[in-house]
Amino acid sequence: MLADLIHSPAGAIHLYAAVAALVLGTCILLIPKGTQVHKRIGYGYVVAMILMNVTAFMLYNLFGKFGPFHVAALFSGLTIIGGMLPIVFRRYVPGWFYYHYYFMNWSVVGLYAAFWAETLVRLFPMKQFWPVVVVATSLTAFLGSYLINRNKTKFFDKFIPKAKTII
């Protein structure tokens, strides 16, 4: 069974990095933000995502050439960069936490979309490949968008100084 999933050493690294990113990304969503634990798990997530995205460009089993999932890996890399640059340059980026919140959350949503698409296509005949990928990705993006918008105030309230009221 595992031999059907892994076709090369790059495929093994890709799979293990993806599993690590899923676990770490889920932890990040569930724990309090801005803590040392958040930072450490977050850096682990970023490393796992970088490994996963880099090894994606070494895998060509599905189409035999550069394909749509390589494009998705490019977008995934951009969400990681978009989420980490505001952290690195937070002294110079007003509202850095907005960028970090949205990019990193969309990074996790994209990871889950890839997970569901990858998992579900193995359960259906190949002729249903694209409909399954589109439905899995769309549903994941819709749910992710809802949860990102629902939870944003919990995150933003921690980083936005409370306005002092003058009586």
PyMOL commands that place a pseudoatom at each C-alpha (Angstrom):
pseudoatom trace, name=CA, resn=MET, resi=1, chain=A, elem=C, hetatm=0, pos=[0.000, 0.000, 0.000]
pseudoatom trace, name=CA, resn=LEU, resi=2, chain=A, elem=C, hetatm=0, pos=[2.756, 2.480, 0.945]
pseudoatom trace, name=CA, resn=ALA, resi=3, chain=A, elem=C, hetatm=0, pos=[4.625, 1.498, -2.224]
pseudoatom trace, name=CA, resn=ASP, resi=4, chain=A, elem=C, hetatm=0, pos=[1.619, 2.769, -4.222]
pseudoatom trace, name=CA, resn=LEU, resi=5, chain=A, elem=C, hetatm=0, pos=[2.012, 6.192, -2.588]
pseudoatom trace, name=CA, resn=ILE, resi=6, chain=A, elem=C, hetatm=0, pos=[5.780, 6.541, -2.729]
pseudoatom trace, name=CA, resn=HIS, resi=7, chain=A, elem=C, hetatm=0, pos=[7.569, 6.198, -6.060]
pseudoatom trace, name=CA, resn=SER, resi=8, chain=A, elem=C, hetatm=0, pos=[10.928, 7.776, -5.172]
pseudoatom trace, name=CA, resn=PRO, resi=9, chain=A, elem=C, hetatm=0, pos=[12.979, 9.213, -2.305]
pseudoatom trace, name=CA, resn=ALA, resi=10, chain=A, elem=C, hetatm=0, pos=[11.620, 12.662, -3.228]
pseudoatom trace, name=CA, resn=GLY, resi=11, chain=A, elem=C, hetatm=0, pos=[8.101, 11.201, -3.007]
pseudoatom trace, name=CA, resn=ALA, resi=12, chain=A, elem=C, hetatm=0, pos=[8.854, 9.860, 0.476]
pseudoatom trace, name=CA, resn=ILE, resi=13, chain=A, elem=C, hetatm=0, pos=[10.148, 13.232, 1.671]
pseudoatom trace, name=CA, resn=HIS, resi=14, chain=A, elem=C, hetatm=0, pos=[7.132, 14.919, 0.072]
pseudoatom trace, name=CA, resn=LEU, resi=15, chain=A, elem=C, hetatm=0, pos=[4.688, 12.595, 1.831]
pseudoatom trace, name=CA, resn=TYR, resi=16, chain=A, elem=C, hetatm=0, pos=[6.357, 12.810, 5.253]
pseudoatom trace, name=CA, resn=ALA, resi=17, chain=A, elem=C, hetatm=0, pos=[6.726, 16.589, 5.007]
pseudoatom trace, name=CA, resn=ALA, resi=18, chain=A, elem=C, hetatm=0, pos=[3.052, 16.884, 4.032]
pseudoatom trace, name=CA, resn=VAL, resi=19, chain=A, elem=C, hetatm=0, pos=[1.955, 14.786, 7.015]
pseudoatom trace, name=CA, resn=ALA, resi=20, chain=A, elem=C, hetatm=0, pos=[4.189, 16.829, 9.337]
pseudoatom trace, name=CA, resn=ALA, resi=21, chain=A, elem=C, hetatm=0, pos=[2.786, 20.073, 7.884]
pseudoatom trace, name=CA, resn=LEU, resi=22, chain=A, elem=C, hetatm=0, pos=[-0.797, 18.835, 8.362]
pseudoatom trace, name=CA, resn=VAL, resi=23, chain=A, elem=C, hetatm=0, pos=[-0.146, 17.947, 12.006]
pseudoatom trace, name=CA, resn=LEU, resi=24, chain=A, elem=C, hetatm=0, pos=[1.788, 21.135, 12.769]
pseudoatom trace, name=CA, resn=GLY, resi=25, chain=A, elem=C, hetatm=0, pos=[-0.630, 23.353, 10.812]
pseudoatom trace, name=CA, resn=THR, resi=26, chain=A, elem=C, hetatm=0, pos=[-3.579, 21.896, 12.707]
pseudoatom trace, name=CA, resn=CYS, resi=27, chain=A, elem=C, hetatm=0, pos=[-1.792, 22.484, 16.018]
pseudoatom trace, name=CA, resn=ILE, resi=28, chain=A, elem=C, hetatm=0, pos=[-1.126, 26.100, 15.055]
pseudoatom trace, name=CA, resn=LEU, resi=29, chain=A, elem=C, hetatm=0, pos=[-4.817, 26.644, 14.345]
pseudoatom trace, name=CA, resn=LEU, resi=30, chain=A, elem=C, hetatm=0, pos=[-5.801, 25.297, 17.753]
pseudoatom trace, name=CA, resn=ILE, resi=31, chain=A, elem=C, hetatm=0, pos=[-3.268, 26.870, 20.122]
pseudoatom trace, name=CA, resn=PRO, resi=32, chain=A, elem=C, hetatm=0, pos=[-3.079, 30.457, 21.457]
pseudoatom trace, name=CA, resn=LYS, resi=33, chain=A, elem=C, hetatm=0, pos=[-1.279, 32.833, 19.102]
pseudoatom trace, name=CA, resn=GLY, resi=34, chain=A, elem=C, hetatm=0, pos=[1.888, 34.791, 19.814]
pseudoatom trace, name=CA, resn=THR, resi=35, chain=A, elem=C, hetatm=0, pos=[3.278, 32.332, 22.387]
pseudoatom trace, name=CA, resn=GLN, resi=36, chain=A, elem=C, hetatm=0, pos=[6.669, 30.615, 22.274]
pseudoatom trace, name=CA, resn=VAL, resi=37, chain=A, elem=C, hetatm=0, pos=[4.882, 27.332, 21.515]
pseudoatom trace, name=CA, resn=HIS, resi=38, chain=A, elem=C, hetatm=0, pos=[3.074, 28.999, 18.591]
pseudoatom trace, name=CA, resn=LYS, resi=39, chain=A, elem=C, hetatm=0, pos=[6.375, 30.308, 17.245]
pseudoatom trace, name=CA, resn=ARG, resi=40, chain=A, elem=C, hetatm=0, pos=[8.215, 26.996, 17.555]
pseudoatom trace, name=CA, resn=ILE, resi=41, chain=A, elem=C, hetatm=0, pos=[5.434, 24.934, 16.013]
pseudoatom trace, name=CA, resn=GLY, resi=42, chain=A, elem=C, hetatm=0, pos=[5.018, 27.626, 13.354]
pseudoatom trace, name=CA, resn=TYR, resi=43, chain=A, elem=C, hetatm=0, pos=[8.660, 27.422, 12.312]
pseudoatom trace, name=CA, resn=GLY, resi=44, chain=A, elem=C, hetatm=0, pos=[8.335, 23.635, 12.145]
pseudoatom trace, name=CA, resn=TYR, resi=45, chain=A, elem=C, hetatm=0, pos=[5.299, 24.098, 9.913]
pseudoatom trace, name=CA, resn=VAL, resi=46, chain=A, elem=C, hetatm=0, pos=[7.203, 26.463, 7.624]
pseudoatom trace, name=CA, resn=VAL, resi=47, chain=A, elem=C, hetatm=0, pos=[10.129, 24.029, 7.296]
pseudoatom trace, name=CA, resn=ALA, resi=48, chain=A, elem=C, hetatm=0, pos=[7.732, 21.148, 6.541]
pseudoatom trace, name=CA, resn=MET, resi=49, chain=A, elem=C, hetatm=0, pos=[5.927, 23.253, 3.925]
pseudoatom trace, name=CA, resn=ILE, resi=50, chain=A, elem=C, hetatm=0, pos=[9.195, 24.274, 2.272]
pseudoatom trace, name=CA, resn=LEU, resi=51, chain=A, elem=C, hetatm=0, pos=[10.289, 20.628, 2.068]
pseudoatom trace, name=CA, resn=MET, resi=52, chain=A, elem=C, hetatm=0, pos=[6.901, 19.617, 0.708]
pseudoatom trace, name=CA, resn=ASN, resi=53, chain=A, elem=C, hetatm=0, pos=[6.853, 22.367, -1.924]
pseudoatom trace, name=CA, resn=VAL, resi=54, chain=A, elem=C, hetatm=0, pos=[10.455, 21.827, -3.040]
pseudoatom trace, name=CA, resn=THR, resi=55, chain=A, elem=C, hetatm=0, pos=[9.959, 18.076, -3.425]
pseudoatom trace, name=CA, resn=ALA, resi=56, chain=A, elem=C, hetatm=0, pos=[6.724, 18.693, -5.361]
pseudoatom trace, name=CA, resn=PHE, resi=57, chain=A, elem=C, hetatm=0, pos=[8.934, 19.971, -8.200]
pseudoatom trace, name=CA, resn=MET, resi=58, chain=A, elem=C, hetatm=0, pos=[10.744, 16.624, -8.243]
pseudoatom trace, name=CA, resn=LEU, resi=59, chain=A, elem=C, hetatm=0, pos=[7.550, 14.626, -8.821]
pseudoatom trace, name=CA, resn=TYR, resi=60, chain=A, elem=C, hetatm=0, pos=[6.216, 14.113, -12.336]
pseudoatom trace, name=CA, resn=ASN, resi=61, chain=A, elem=C, hetatm=0, pos=[4.432, 10.740, -12.059]
pseudoatom trace, name=CA, resn=LEU, resi=62, chain=A, elem=C, hetatm=0, pos=[0.933, 12.090, -12.661]
pseudoatom trace, name=CA, resn=PHE, resi=63, chain=A, elem=C, hetatm=0, pos=[1.368, 14.117, -15.873]
pseudoatom trace, name=CA, resn=GLY, resi=64, chain=A, elem=C, hetatm=0, pos=[4.963, 13.397, -16.868]
pseudoatom trace, name=CA, resn=LYS, resi=65, chain=A, elem=C, hetatm=0, pos=[5.680, 17.133, -17.067]
pseudoatom trace, name=CA, resn=PHE, resi=66, chain=A, elem=C, hetatm=0, pos=[5.130, 20.389, -15.197]
pseudoatom trace, name=CA, resn=GLY, resi=67, chain=A, elem=C, hetatm=0, pos=[1.446, 20.354, -14.286]
pseudoatom trace, name=CA, resn=PRO, resi=68, chain=A, elem=C, hetatm=0, pos=[-1.297, 22.079, -12.322]
pseudoatom trace, name=CA, resn=PHE, resi=69, chain=A, elem=C, hetatm=0, pos=[-0.100, 20.710, -8.988]
pseudoatom trace, name=CA, resn=HIS, resi=70, chain=A, elem=C, hetatm=0, pos=[3.291, 22.322, -9.561]
pseudoatom trace, name=CA, resn=VAL, resi=71, chain=A, elem=C, hetatm=0, pos=[1.431, 25.607, -10.039]
pseudoatom trace, name=CA, resn=ALA, resi=72, chain=A, elem=C, hetatm=0, pos=[-0.380, 24.912, -6.746]
pseudoatom trace, name=CA, resn=ALA, resi=73, chain=A, elem=C, hetatm=0, pos=[3.022, 24.358, -5.093]
pseudoatom trace, name=CA, resn=LEU, resi=74, chain=A, elem=C, hetatm=0, pos=[4.112, 27.786, -6.363]
pseudoatom trace, name=CA, resn=PHE, resi=75, chain=A, elem=C, hetatm=0, pos=[1.017, 29.386, -4.819]
pseudoatom trace, name=CA, resn=SER, resi=76, chain=A, elem=C, hetatm=0, pos=[1.621, 27.438, -1.615]
pseudoatom trace, name=CA, resn=GLY, resi=77, chain=A, elem=C, hetatm=0, pos=[5.160, 28.786, -1.477]
pseudoatom trace, name=CA, resn=LEU, resi=78, chain=A, elem=C, hetatm=0, pos=[3.865, 32.312, -2.005]
pseudoatom trace, name=CA, resn=THR, resi=79, chain=A, elem=C, hetatm=0, pos=[1.470, 31.974, 0.949]
pseudoatom trace, name=CA, resn=ILE, resi=80, chain=A, elem=C, hetatm=0, pos=[4.375, 30.885, 3.155]
pseudoatom trace, name=CA, resn=ILE, resi=81, chain=A, elem=C, hetatm=0, pos=[6.500, 33.811, 1.970]
pseudoatom trace, name=CA, resn=GLY, resi=82, chain=A, elem=C, hetatm=0, pos=[3.535, 36.169, 2.378]
pseudoatom trace, name=CA, resn=GLY, resi=83, chain=A, elem=C, hetatm=0, pos=[2.997, 34.931, 5.911]
pseudoatom trace, name=CA, resn=MET, resi=84, chain=A, elem=C, hetatm=0, pos=[6.624, 34.995, 7.027]
pseudoatom trace, name=CA, resn=LEU, resi=85, chain=A, elem=C, hetatm=0, pos=[7.911, 38.268, 5.521]
pseudoatom trace, name=CA, resn=PRO, resi=86, chain=A, elem=C, hetatm=0, pos=[5.620, 40.333, 7.800]
pseudoatom trace, name=CA, resn=ILE, resi=87, chain=A, elem=C, hetatm=0, pos=[7.087, 38.472, 10.796]
pseudoatom trace, name=CA, resn=VAL, resi=88, chain=A, elem=C, hetatm=0, pos=[10.670, 39.096, 9.691]
pseudoatom trace, name=CA, resn=PHE, resi=89, chain=A, elem=C, hetatm=0, pos=[9.964, 42.763, 8.921]
pseudoatom trace, name=CA, resn=ARG, resi=90, chain=A, elem=C, hetatm=0, pos=[7.273, 43.448, 11.522]
pseudoatom trace, name=CA, resn=ARG, resi=91, chain=A, elem=C, hetatm=0, pos=[9.085, 46.578, 12.731]
pseudoatom trace, name=CA, resn=TYR, resi=92, chain=A, elem=C, hetatm=0, pos=[8.640, 48.057, 9.264]
pseudoatom trace, name=CA, resn=VAL, resi=93, chain=A, elem=C, hetatm=0, pos=[5.242, 46.658, 8.284]
pseudoatom trace, name=CA, resn=PRO, resi=94, chain=A, elem=C, hetatm=0, pos=[2.296, 48.377, 9.939]
pseudoatom trace, name=CA, resn=GLY, resi=95, chain=A, elem=C, hetatm=0, pos=[-0.464, 45.860, 10.510]
pseudoatom trace, name=CA, resn=TRP, resi=96, chain=A, elem=C, hetatm=0, pos=[1.957, 42.955, 9.955]
pseudoatom trace, name=CA, resn=PHE, resi=97, chain=A, elem=C, hetatm=0, pos=[-0.360, 40.652, 11.894]
pseudoatom trace, name=CA, resn=TYR, resi=98, chain=A, elem=C, hetatm=0, pos=[-3.100, 40.999, 9.232]
pseudoatom trace, name=CA, resn=TYR, resi=99, chain=A, elem=C, hetatm=0, pos=[-0.766, 39.739, 6.518]
pseudoatom trace, name=CA, resn=HIS, resi=100, chain=A, elem=C, hetatm=0, pos=[0.606, 36.978, 8.729]
pseudoatom trace, name=CA, resn=TYR, resi=101, chain=A, elem=C, hetatm=0, pos=[-2.863, 35.839, 9.772]
pseudoatom trace, name=CA, resn=TYR, resi=102, chain=A, elem=C, hetatm=0, pos=[-4.378, 35.704, 6.303]
pseudoatom trace, name=CA, resn=PHE, resi=103, chain=A, elem=C, hetatm=0, pos=[-1.406, 34.262, 4.409]
pseudoatom trace, name=CA, resn=MET, resi=104, chain=A, elem=C, hetatm=0, pos=[-0.625, 31.582, 6.983]
pseudoatom trace, name=CA, resn=ASN, resi=105, chain=A, elem=C, hetatm=0, pos=[-4.268, 30.580, 7.354]
pseudoatom trace, name=CA, resn=TRP, resi=106, chain=A, elem=C, hetatm=0, pos=[-4.672, 30.324, 3.590]
pseudoatom trace, name=CA, resn=SER, resi=107, chain=A, elem=C, hetatm=0, pos=[-1.492, 28.266, 3.538]
pseudoatom trace, name=CA, resn=VAL, resi=108, chain=A, elem=C, hetatm=0, pos=[-3.127, 25.738, 5.873]
pseudoatom trace, name=CA, resn=VAL, resi=109, chain=A, elem=C, hetatm=0, pos=[-6.385, 25.822, 3.884]
pseudoatom trace, name=CA, resn=GLY, resi=110, chain=A, elem=C, hetatm=0, pos=[-4.432, 25.102, 0.697]
pseudoatom trace, name=CA, resn=LEU, resi=111, chain=A, elem=C, hetatm=0, pos=[-2.672, 22.234, 2.446]
pseudoatom trace, name=CA, resn=TYR, resi=112, chain=A, elem=C, hetatm=0, pos=[-6.001, 20.752, 3.521]
pseudoatom trace, name=CA, resn=ALA, resi=113, chain=A, elem=C, hetatm=0, pos=[-7.417, 21.206, 0.019]
pseudoatom trace, name=CA, resn=ALA, resi=114, chain=A, elem=C, hetatm=0, pos=[-4.440, 19.291, -1.378]
pseudoatom trace, name=CA, resn=PHE, resi=115, chain=A, elem=C, hetatm=0, pos=[-4.897, 16.609, 1.278]
pseudoatom trace, name=CA, resn=TRP, resi=116, chain=A, elem=C, hetatm=0, pos=[-8.580, 16.068, 0.494]
pseudoatom trace, name=CA, resn=ALA, resi=117, chain=A, elem=C, hetatm=0, pos=[-7.990, 16.139, -3.262]
pseudoatom trace, name=CA, resn=GLU, resi=118, chain=A, elem=C, hetatm=0, pos=[-5.087, 13.675, -2.988]
pseudoatom trace, name=CA, resn=THR, resi=119, chain=A, elem=C, hetatm=0, pos=[-6.999, 11.362, -0.665]
pseudoatom trace, name=CA, resn=LEU, resi=120, chain=A, elem=C, hetatm=0, pos=[-10.316, 11.401, -2.517]
pseudoatom trace, name=CA, resn=VAL, resi=121, chain=A, elem=C, hetatm=0, pos=[-8.895, 10.872, -6.010]
pseudoatom trace, name=CA, resn=ARG, resi=122, chain=A, elem=C, hetatm=0, pos=[-7.530, 7.548, -4.802]
pseudoatom trace, name=CA, resn=LEU, resi=123, chain=A, elem=C, hetatm=0, pos=[-11.080, 6.428, -3.999]
pseudoatom trace, name=CA, resn=PHE, resi=124, chain=A, elem=C, hetatm=0, pos=[-12.567, 7.226, -7.421]
pseudoatom trace, name=CA, resn=PRO, resi=125, chain=A, elem=C, hetatm=0, pos=[-11.807, 6.075, -10.987]
pseudoatom trace, name=CA, resn=MET, resi=126, chain=A, elem=C, hetatm=0, pos=[-9.298, 8.232, -12.893]
pseudoatom trace, name=CA, resn=LYS, resi=127, chain=A, elem=C, hetatm=0, pos=[-12.027, 9.561, -15.224]
pseudoatom trace, name=CA, resn=GLN, resi=128, chain=A, elem=C, hetatm=0, pos=[-13.492, 11.378, -12.195]
pseudoatom trace, name=CA, resn=PHE, resi=129, chain=A, elem=C, hetatm=0, pos=[-10.128, 12.873, -11.246]
pseudoatom trace, name=CA, resn=TRP, resi=130, chain=A, elem=C, hetatm=0, pos=[-10.799, 16.540, -12.082]
pseudoatom trace, name=CA, resn=PRO, resi=131, chain=A, elem=C, hetatm=0, pos=[-14.370, 16.715, -10.745]
pseudoatom trace, name=CA, resn=VAL, resi=132, chain=A, elem=C, hetatm=0, pos=[-13.187, 15.212, -7.464]
pseudoatom trace, name=CA, resn=VAL, resi=133, chain=A, elem=C, hetatm=0, pos=[-10.231, 17.620, -7.244]
pseudoatom trace, name=CA, resn=VAL, resi=134, chain=A, elem=C, hetatm=0, pos=[-12.431, 20.640, -8.024]
pseudoatom trace, name=CA, resn=VAL, resi=135, chain=A, elem=C, hetatm=0, pos=[-15.157, 19.682, -5.527]
pseudoatom trace, name=CA, resn=ALA, resi=136, chain=A, elem=C, hetatm=0, pos=[-12.695, 18.823, -2.741]
pseudoatom trace, name=CA, resn=THR, resi=137, chain=A, elem=C, hetatm=0, pos=[-10.723, 22.020, -3.271]
pseudoatom trace, name=CA, resn=SER, resi=138, chain=A, elem=C, hetatm=0, pos=[-13.836, 24.211, -3.527]
pseudoatom trace, name=CA, resn=LEU, resi=139, chain=A, elem=C, hetatm=0, pos=[-15.460, 22.819, -0.389]
pseudoatom trace, name=CA, resn=THR, resi=140, chain=A, elem=C, hetatm=0, pos=[-12.220, 23.116, 1.565]
pseudoatom trace, name=CA, resn=ALA, resi=141, chain=A, elem=C, hetatm=0, pos=[-11.704, 26.714, 0.393]
pseudoatom trace, name=CA, resn=PHE, resi=142, chain=A, elem=C, hetatm=0, pos=[-15.300, 27.646, 1.268]
pseudoatom trace, name=CA, resn=LEU, resi=143, chain=A, elem=C, hetatm=0, pos=[-15.055, 26.168, 4.770]
pseudoatom trace, name=CA, resn=GLY, resi=144, chain=A, elem=C, hetatm=0, pos=[-11.572, 27.653, 5.234]
pseudoatom trace, name=CA, resn=SER, resi=145, chain=A, elem=C, hetatm=0, pos=[-12.778, 31.104, 4.225]
pseudoatom trace, name=CA, resn=TYR, resi=146, chain=A, elem=C, hetatm=0, pos=[-15.651, 30.888, 6.682]
pseudoatom trace, name=CA, resn=LEU, resi=147, chain=A, elem=C, hetatm=0, pos=[-13.386, 29.799, 9.567]
pseudoatom trace, name=CA, resn=ILE, resi=148, chain=A, elem=C, hetatm=0, pos=[-10.683, 32.376, 8.772]
pseudoatom trace, name=CA, resn=ASN, resi=149, chain=A, elem=C, hetatm=0, pos=[-13.227, 35.198, 8.829]
pseudoatom trace, name=CA, resn=ARG, resi=150, chain=A, elem=C, hetatm=0, pos=[-15.025, 33.850, 11.905]
pseudoatom trace, name=CA, resn=ASN, resi=151, chain=A, elem=C, hetatm=0, pos=[-11.827, 33.599, 13.975]
pseudoatom trace, name=CA, resn=LYS, resi=152, chain=A, elem=C, hetatm=0, pos=[-9.960, 36.712, 12.862]
pseudoatom trace, name=CA, resn=THR, resi=153, chain=A, elem=C, hetatm=0, pos=[-11.093, 38.933, 15.739]
pseudoatom trace, name=CA, resn=LYS, resi=154, chain=A, elem=C, hetatm=0, pos=[-9.643, 36.511, 18.315]
pseudoatom trace, name=CA, resn=PHE, resi=155, chain=A, elem=C, hetatm=0, pos=[-6.274, 36.902, 16.628]
pseudoatom trace, name=CA, resn=PHE, resi=156, chain=A, elem=C, hetatm=0, pos=[-6.450, 40.604, 15.842]
pseudoatom trace, name=CA, resn=ASP, resi=157, chain=A, elem=C, hetatm=0, pos=[-7.656, 41.575, 19.336]
pseudoatom trace, name=CA, resn=LYS, resi=158, chain=A, elem=C, hetatm=0, pos=[-4.387, 40.213, 20.738]
pseudoatom trace, name=CA, resn=PHE, resi=159, chain=A, elem=C, hetatm=0, pos=[-2.262, 42.488, 18.547]
pseudoatom trace, name=CA, resn=ILE, resi=160, chain=A, elem=C, hetatm=0, pos=[-4.353, 45.634, 18.152]
pseudoatom trace, name=CA, resn=PRO, resi=161, chain=A, elem=C, hetatm=0, pos=[-3.856, 48.018, 21.084]
pseudoatom trace, name=CA, resn=LYS, resi=162, chain=A, elem=C, hetatm=0, pos=[-7.119, 48.743, 22.793]
pseudoatom trace, name=CA, resn=ALA, resi=163, chain=A, elem=C, hetatm=0, pos=[-8.258, 52.334, 22.338]
pseudoatom trace, name=CA, resn=LYS, resi=164, chain=A, elem=C, hetatm=0, pos=[-8.262, 54.278, 25.578]
pseudoatom trace, name=CA, resn=THR, resi=165, chain=A, elem=C, hetatm=0, pos=[-11.584, 55.925, 26.226]
pseudoatom trace, name=CA, resn=ILE, resi=166, chain=A, elem=C, hetatm=0, pos=[-11.546, 59.399, 27.670]
pseudoatom trace, name=CA, resn=ILE, resi=167, chain=A, elem=C, hetatm=0, pos=[-14.436, 60.249, 29.923]
for i in range(1, 167): cmd.bond("trace and resi %d" % i, "trace and resi %d" % (i + 1))
show_as sticks, trace
zoom trace
